[in-house]
Amino acid sequence: MIKLIEEKEIGIDIVEIERFRKKKFIENESFYKKIFTDLEIQYCRKFSDPYPHFAGKFALKEAVQKSIAHNTLFNKIETFHTNSRPKIKIKNQEKKYDFITSISHEKKYAIAIAISKKLDSHSR
C-alpha cells in the first residue's frame, strides 16, 4: 500500500491565557472535562501554572478543527507530547489525517498551528 497526500490544510488559533486563569480548575472541573481528556488535564496540572498549557492545548484543538474543516468534539481531539513536540490523535479517526503542529505561549497569549495532511491508502 502506498499512502498519498491528497491535500494539506492549515489552521491557526490564538487564545488569551487569562480566559483559563479566570476559570480555576478546582472550581470548574466539569468545564475542563468537557474540553480536555484526562491525559491532557494531568499534563497541564503538573505545572505550577497550568493555565498557559490549558490555553495552548485549547488553541491547538481549535487549529486542528480549522485545518480539517470538521467540527470534531474537543474531547475527541487529544493532544500529547513526544520528545517535547505536540502531537494529535483524533479518537476513532487516527488513520485519516497526519498532522504537523506547534504550540507557543508567552505572558498573555497562547498560539497554535496545525497543518493537516489528509491521507488516502491505495493498493499497488
C-alpha positions as CSV (number, residue, x, y, z in Angstrom):
1,M,0.0,0.0,0.0
2,I,1.1,3.5,-0.8
3,K,-0.1,6.5,1.2
4,L,-0.7,9.5,-0.9
5,I,-1.2,13.0,0.4
6,E,-4.4,14.3,-1.2
7,E,-4.4,17.8,0.3
8,K,-2.8,19.9,3.0
9,E,-4.7,22.4,5.1
10,I,-3.6,24.8,7.8
11,G,-5.3,26.0,11.0
12,I,-4.1,28.6,13.5
13,D,-5.6,29.9,16.7
14,I,-4.6,32.3,19.4
15,V,-6.1,32.3,23.0
16,E,-5.9,34.7,25.9
17,I,-4.4,32.7,28.8
18,E,-6.5,34.9,31.2
19,R,-9.7,33.2,29.9
20,F,-8.5,30.0,31.5
21,R,-6.9,31.6,34.6
22,K,-10.3,33.1,35.4
23,K,-11.8,29.6,35.4
24,K,-9.9,27.9,38.1
25,F,-9.7,24.2,37.6
26,I,-10.8,23.3,41.2
27,E,-14.0,25.4,40.8
28,N,-14.7,24.5,37.2
29,E,-13.6,20.9,36.8
30,S,-16.6,19.9,34.7
31,F,-15.8,22.7,32.2
32,Y,-12.3,21.3,31.8
33,K,-13.5,17.7,31.4
34,K,-15.8,18.8,28.5
35,I,-12.8,20.1,26.6
36,F,-9.8,18.1,27.7
37,T,-9.1,14.4,28.1
38,D,-7.8,13.0,31.4
39,L,-4.3,12.8,29.9
40,E,-4.3,16.4,28.9
41,I,-5.6,17.6,32.3
42,Q,-2.9,15.5,34.0
43,Y,-0.2,17.0,31.8
44,C,-1.3,20.6,32.4
45,R,-1.8,20.3,36.1
46,K,1.7,19.0,36.7
47,F,2.9,22.6,36.1
48,S,2.8,25.2,38.9
49,D,0.9,27.5,36.5
50,P,-1.3,25.1,34.4
51,Y,-3.3,27.8,32.6
52,P,-0.8,28.6,29.7
53,H,-0.7,24.9,29.0
54,F,-4.5,24.6,29.0
55,A,-4.7,27.7,26.7
56,G,-2.1,26.2,24.4
57,K,-3.9,22.9,24.1
58,F,-7.2,24.6,23.5
59,A,-5.6,26.7,20.8
60,L,-4.2,23.6,19.2
61,K,-7.6,21.8,19.2
62,E,-9.1,24.9,17.5
63,A,-6.3,24.9,15.0
64,V,-6.9,21.2,14.3
65,Q,-10.6,21.8,13.7
66,K,-9.8,24.6,11.3
67,S,-7.3,22.5,9.4
68,I,-9.6,19.6,8.8
69,A,-12.7,21.8,8.4
70,H,-14.7,19.4,10.6
71,N,-16.4,20.1,13.9
72,T,-14.9,17.2,15.9
73,L,-15.7,17.4,19.6
74,F,-12.9,18.8,21.6
75,N,-12.7,15.8,23.9
76,K,-12.2,13.6,20.8
77,I,-9.1,15.6,19.8
78,E,-6.3,14.6,22.1
79,T,-3.0,16.5,22.3
80,F,0.1,14.9,23.8
81,H,3.8,15.4,23.6
82,T,6.6,13.2,22.2
83,N,10.1,14.5,22.6
84,S,8.7,17.9,23.7
85,R,6.7,18.2,20.5
86,P,2.9,18.4,20.4
87,K,1.1,15.6,18.7
88,I,-2.5,15.0,17.8
89,K,-4.7,11.9,18.0
90,I,-8.3,12.1,16.8
91,K,-10.2,9.3,18.5
92,N,-11.8,6.9,16.0
93,Q,-10.0,8.7,13.1
94,E,-6.3,8.2,13.7
95,K,-5.7,6.9,10.1
96,K,-7.4,9.7,8.3
97,Y,-5.1,12.6,9.0
98,D,-1.4,13.3,9.7
99,F,-0.5,16.5,11.5
100,I,2.4,18.9,11.9
101,T,1.8,21.0,15.0
102,S,3.3,23.7,17.1
103,I,2.2,25.5,20.3
104,S,3.7,28.6,21.9
105,H,2.7,30.7,24.9
106,E,4.1,33.8,26.4
107,K,2.7,36.2,29.0
108,K,-0.9,36.9,27.8
109,Y,-1.4,34.6,24.8
110,A,-1.1,31.0,23.6
111,I,-0.9,30.3,19.9
112,A,-1.0,27.0,18.0
113,I,-0.8,25.9,14.4
114,A,-1.8,22.7,12.8
115,I,-1.0,21.6,9.3
116,S,-3.1,18.6,8.3
117,K,-2.5,16.1,5.6
118,K,-5.4,14.0,4.5
119,L,-4.2,10.5,3.9
120,D,-5.6,8.1,1.4
121,S,-4.4,4.4,1.0
122,H,-4.2,2.9,-2.4
123,S,-3.2,-0.7,-3.3
124,R,-0.5,-1.2,-5.9
